[in-house]
Amino acid sequence: MVEVERMKAIVAEDVTFAYDTKTVLSDVNFEIEKGEFVAITGANGSGKTTLLRLITGILKPIKGKILVFGVDTNDRERVQKYIGLMPQKEHISSNFPLSVKDVVLMGLSARKGVERKLSREDIELAKENLRLVGLESLWDRRFNELSGGQRQRVLLARALAVKPEILLLDEPFNGVDVPSQNRIIDLIYELTRDGLTAIMVVHNINPLLHKIDKAMLLRNRMIAFGKPEEVFTSKYLFEAYGAEIPLISCEEGCRHPIYGDVHG
Ligand SMILES: Nc1ncnc2c1ncn2[C@@H]1O[C@H](COP(=O)(O)OP(=O)(O)OP(=O)(O)O)[C@@H](O)[C@H]1O
């Protein structure tokens, strides 16, 4: 792998993507530095998940390119070595009696390939990451028997267990209670201070507004990208949501969008 310390984590140049004839993202440009905590937000259908899929190389731009530590996402195999992905949800059929341990180890197994067995270190790594999300006691439990929020945290442990350089999280808080949500935000914030690059798709920016380095507002194109105070302005929020979104300043001086009817 290339020397990541001196590279930009992600560079997107004029990225355009369409599902068949429907253009979902147009001419998107941005650069994300290693160690940044970035939130991507915008209305339903604005292209947030699509952008994450483009970063992983699962989807290919029809125009432009994305570089992950200098590697073009067309080289999906190399790019995936840098990435841990926490999807919106994971469908595991109840016909497969997978335990929490199996799910956390899945990512590590996929990296190693089927022919190589998991080592004692792999098991330790899986346990350590389950501990980080506060669920070490569920190691042997059936994944399908967990609550929605617990499943989300197991998926986070799986994404972290591969020791990614870049962690991508797609709506990680679905079904997660507020204390667990705050714990996840604090954990990711601490990991980014140690050099992890984290990109999180969220509908509600407020729980993480104080922790992120940058925010991106999408509406099938880039509305704004930069420090939160530059992005969350009345003008950009109107462009992103097509509605007036009030802003309220908190004691610490951050402007919080109050989504009201837009997101309930
Ligand atoms: N596989 C697909 N085939 C065709 N169209 C798709 C596909 N996936 C997404 N789309 C469309 O592309 C647009 C962007 O979808 P995407 O999931 O990226 O948006 P999003 O911002 O993540 O939305 P949400 O906030 O609702 O999760 C939407 O109009 C969606 O209907």
The ligand as an SDF file (V2000), in Angstrom:
LIG
                    3D

 31 33  0  0  0  0  0  0  0  0999 V2000
  -30.1140    0.9460   -7.5720 N   0  0  0  0  0  0  0  0  0  0  0  0
  -30.7720    2.0320   -7.9870 C   0  0  0  0  0  0  0  0  0  0  0  0
  -31.3580    2.0580   -9.1970 N   0  0  0  0  0  0  0  0  0  0  0  0
  -32.0090    3.1560   -9.6430 C   0  0  0  0  0  0  0  0  0  0  0  0
  -32.1220    4.2990   -8.9180 N   0  0  0  0  0  0  0  0  0  0  0  0
  -31.5500    4.3260   -7.6990 C   0  0  0  0  0  0  0  0  0  0  0  0
  -30.8580    3.1930   -7.1740 C   0  0  0  0  0  0  0  0  0  0  0  0
  -30.3890    3.5240   -5.9410 N   0  0  0  0  0  0  0  0  0  0  0  0
  -30.8030    4.7900   -5.7080 C   0  0  0  0  0  0  0  0  0  0  0  0
  -31.4840    5.2740   -6.7580 N   0  0  0  0  0  0  0  0  0  0  0  0
  -32.0460    6.6290   -6.8750 C   0  0  0  0  0  0  0  0  0  0  0  0
  -30.9800    7.5640   -6.8420 O   0  0  0  0  0  0  0  0  0  0  0  0
  -31.3310    8.7060   -6.0730 C   0  0  0  0  0  0  0  0  0  0  0  0
  -30.2900    8.9040   -4.9710 C   0  0  0  0  0  0  0  0  0  0  0  0
  -30.3900    7.7950   -4.0850 O   0  0  0  0  0  0  0  0  0  0  0  0
  -29.4700    7.6920   -2.7840 P   0  0  0  0  0  0  0  0  0  0  0  0
  -29.8160    6.4290   -2.0950 O   0  0  0  0  0  0  0  0  0  0  0  0
  -28.0550    7.9290   -3.1500 O   0  0  0  0  0  0  0  0  0  0  0  0
  -29.9810    8.9620   -1.9700 O   0  0  0  0  0  0  0  0  0  0  0  0
  -29.8100    9.3250   -0.4390 P   0  0  0  0  0  0  0  0  0  0  0  0
  -29.4500   10.7740   -0.4110 O   0  0  0  0  0  0  0  0  0  0  0  0
  -28.8830    8.3820    0.2250 O   0  0  0  0  0  0  0  0  0  0  0  0
  -31.3050    9.1260    0.0550 O   0  0  0  0  0  0  0  0  0  0  0  0
  -31.9320    8.7770    1.5190 P   0  0  0  0  0  0  0  0  0  0  0  0
  -31.7150    9.9680    2.3700 O   0  0  0  0  0  0  0  0  0  0  0  0
  -33.3880    8.5870    1.1910 O   0  0  0  0  0  0  0  0  0  0  0  0
  -31.2600    7.5330    2.0160 O   0  0  0  0  0  0  0  0  0  0  0  0
  -32.7410    8.4710   -5.5750 C   0  0  0  0  0  0  0  0  0  0  0  0
  -33.6160    9.1540   -6.4210 O   0  0  0  0  0  0  0  0  0  0  0  0
  -32.9400    6.9700   -5.6900 C   0  0  0  0  0  0  0  0  0  0  0  0
  -34.2760    6.6630   -5.9910 O   0  0  0  0  0  0  0  0  0  0  0  0
  1  2  1  0
  2  3  1  0
  2  7  2  0
  3  4  2  0
  4  5  1  0
  5  6  2  0
  6  7  1  0
  6 10  1  0
  7  8  1  0
  8  9  2  0
  9 10  1  0
 10 11  1  0
 11 12  1  0
 11 30  1  0
 12 13  1  0
 13 14  1  0
 13 28  1  0
 14 15  1  0
 15 16  1  0
 16 17  2  0
 16 18  1  0
 16 19  1  0
 19 20  1  0
 20 21  2  0
 20 22  1  0
 20 23  1  0
 23 24  1  0
 24 25  2  0
 24 26  1  0
 24 27  1  0
 28 29  1  0
 28 30  1  0
 30 31  1  0
M  END
$$$$
